[in-house]
Amino acid sequence: LYLDIIMSSSSSSSSSESDSDSYDSFSEEELNTKKRKLSVQKKKPIVKKNVKKVNNSTKKKKRIVSDDEDSESSDSSDSSDSSDSSDSSDSSDSEDEPIEKIIKRTKTSSSSSKVTKTSSSTPKIKKIVVKKEKSIKAPKKMTKLERLEEARKAYKWWDAKELPEGINWRKLEHCGVIFAPDHIRHFVPLLYDSKRIELTPEQEELATFYAGIPDDGPQLGNPKTRGVFQKNFFIDFKNTLPPGHIIQKFEKCDFSLIKQHLDTQKSLKKAATEEEKAQRKAIKEEQVLKHGYALIDGRMEKVGNYNVEPPGLFRGRGEHPKTGVLKKRCFGESISINCCEESAIPKMQGLPGHAWGSVRHDPTVTWLCKWEENVMGQTKYVMLSASSSFKGKSDLEKYAKAIRLKDCIGKIRKDYTTKIKGKDKSDKQIGVAMWVIDVLALRVGGEKNEDEADTVGCCSLRVEHLTFGSKDDPNNFELELEFLGKDSMLFKQNINFAQYGDIGKLVYQCLKSFCNGKTGGDDVFETLTPTILNKHLNSLMEGLSAKVFRTYNASITLEKELPTAEQLEGLTIQEKVIQFNAANRQVAILCNHQKTVSKAAETMFETLNEKLDIMKNQLNDLCSWKDLCKKGKEDKIKLKVDDKDKIEKIANNMQNAIMKKEKAVTTEDKLAAGQLLEECKNAQRLDQRRRMTERHMFKTVPNVTSIENRITKWHEDIRKLETDIRNRDENKEVALGTSKINYIDPRICVAWCKRCEVPIDKVFAKTLRDKFNWAMAAPP
């Protein structure tokens, strides 16, 4: 024991003695023992941060503390430092002290400090606890496509230097277009009079086009269009048949086998594995990277649509006379390419042996490619996207015209008022048409050919579209307007012209006089055409045309209808958005922006109303449970049953179905796995509905306070859901997006959002924020 204490004390002796001198008086075995103990002392952990000097003046030994020990340093540092210094000083004189005193001092020192667990003869070392730094999350790794998109957004065209007038670009380079893939043969026969008819590749492709049209869709589901569609299709189908072919009547054709094949292919696509989906995604991203961007004057711009229209059956909108006609496949010879002279001409992909129809170098136009389709003879263009600088400049110019119209609107209204009160019939018709376009926000309209849909505007109104009020009542100024507008959307309004004052009554009388002595098919404005009207408007304000009135009226109407920040004070963001939608709905009604209610929307309304009924029933249950609690009958409250096992079983079944789908190889296995997965999804949906009906239940017996808290929450949730349903119902037949995309100045919306503290993403979707990036800096 004496030897061990001497060895321990000698390790802290004066620094003037070297380590080699301290080993001279011991045997080899004792020296090894001492080395081993000294090594333990030297392995004291050192932390680089939070180092404190005990006494700067005396330059004593530093004490290392951890983050966790900082709070204790004020109390413990002095005592620990003094003990360290005393140990150092005592050890130098340890050989002169009695053994009993040394032993006593050593035991006291070892028991008074916090030590790590070592052998009894080893000097005790204080444990140092170091607080670990929080790991910094690595930034999200962006794909090449995402990086390219971010780089594209960095260009602010509205701050860039303008090119000379009429020049849109100096350099233009792109990769052309992607052609539609060839038809893949499936060899499924057509049934004609219950006989199997083998088809050629061309015939099979055309029959597949018809089989892919849904029976309940707008073409075959509408009795008015079904006959026209089938007639036009069969004319083109018979052109592919040789003379004297057995197929002569459409009524005997049965496409059921081809329909079954298409349904099977659709199911196989749904049952695709994650690996197959990833491969498709990779191919699509590769196409976007190559064809989805153009290089214009050294910057990247996004291309709107780089795919040539695939062949198929023309559908059209409404009762189109050419619905069902075959849209033929487009080849390179019918396509014109536009690029700069210095760039390489885009290579044609997927069509060996073909060449471009023509190559142009025209900087005065903004299109990249163009071709002519065979159905309507219209020219189709490949343009830059809606978020490009070309489209942005066009939008900015459009809204600038509307702002200039605001300054000239008094002069223009004075002009058409004078013409309406005049005697010349041509001037009267120009004045009335201008009033109708300005006040009723009708489109200008134009003449239509027989092979085009019968859509109508102001200048093309016919007598049959106007129904005047009672002739016997001189104070009746009501007129019903009913016609098909753009995209065959029905315009039907009962208008009381007396609400517009004396000028409104005068317009009513003029319209009545224009229709006198005419039949239903005659034009109301027989002396007026869109060209004549726009020419007169341009004489009043440079660049003014009839369509600028719709932009002006949409913007000014929204500005008037939007509530102020003071009126919205205290409302939630959701309630503020509802107020914005109400104002936007007035614009949509003014411009006749309608939409048909889809089946998906109907299903959504059924689901929301069902959820509302469930929540109301749950609220009734909670109120009855509150009464039971007050009466001391808590045992009659139905409690929630533990359903963890059931939920886990459904989750396991879903996981097994997914694994089975991933392992499927043959077509039969893939179809079976897809069906199993759908069954599991249905089971999951049913279980979610069950859990929704039990959401208000308690796991343990509740008290009155907990039930009251839940009742308060249910009242709030029901109020929010009713508001959401009402908002959706009011907007279900109104296209709120059309006005925001094409007519309303986006700076009005951005400024309103800033004034009323509404996030812009609640009003503008991501596509609109990209399209109107130039308007995001608008001041409030």
Secondary structure, DSSP 8 states (H G I E B T S, - for coil): -HHHHHHHHHTTS-TTS-HHHHTTTS-HHHHHHHHHHHHHHH-----SSSEE-S-TTTT---EE--GGGGGGHHHHHHHHHHHHHHHHHHHHTGGGS-HHHHHHHHHHHHHHS------TTS---------------------HHHHHHHHHHT--GGGS----TT---S-EE----B-----------EEETTEEE---HHHHHHHHHHHTS-TTSTTTSSHHHHHHHHHHHHHHHHHTS-TT-S---GGGEE-HHHHHHHHHHHHHHHT--HHHHHHHHHHHHHHHHHHSEEEETTEEEEBS--B----EE---SSS-TTTT-EE----GGGEEEE--TTS------S-TT---SEEE--TT---SEEEE-TTT--EEEE-B-TTSHHHHHHHHHHHHHHHHHHHHHHHHHHHHHHHHHSS-HHHHHHHHHHHHHHHS---------TTS-----STT-BGGGEEE--SS-TT--EEEEEEE-GGG-EEEEEEEGGGGHHHHHHHHHHHHHHHTT--TTSBSSTT--HHHHHHHHHHHSTT--HHHHHHHHHHHHHHHHS--TTTTTT--HHHHHHHHHHHHHHHHHHTT-B----HHHHHHHHHHHHHHHHHHHHHHHHHHHHHHHHTT-GGGS------HHHHHHHHHHHHHHHHHHHH--SHHHHHHHHHHHHHHHHHHHHHHHHHHHTTT--SS---HHHHHHHHHHHHHHHHHHHHHHHHHHHHTTB-HHHHHHHTS-HHHHHHHHHHHT--GGGTS-HHHHHHTGGGTT---
